[in-house]
Amino acid sequence: MTRFLSERIRAHEYKSPRANRRQYFVIDQSLIDELADIQAHQWDDYQLEMTDRIWGLFGENDHLAHFEPLFLQHYTHAYHFPGAHTPTAEEVREYYVPLVEKLISNK
């Protein structure tokens, strides 16, 4: 993630309206450094028996991030939806919520 973000240092516009009305966010070196700290510990509590409980959500029209192959090296469930990298509120309702409801009901 840090390598991915390092190529994107600058201000970016949010793709969906925000409740706080902010229109922009900034990827800067301090954000990348924070993520590097998280990344350094991301596997500290990894438990092989839990891999089937983790789901990756991948937009079929995501032209920005292509991490599904890496994800599937560690986890078993990839969920595809016909959206892009950043889902709209409508896409969350249409694709994410039914998946969450299904996962909750299959406990």
Disulfide bonds with the S-S distance in Angstrom:
none
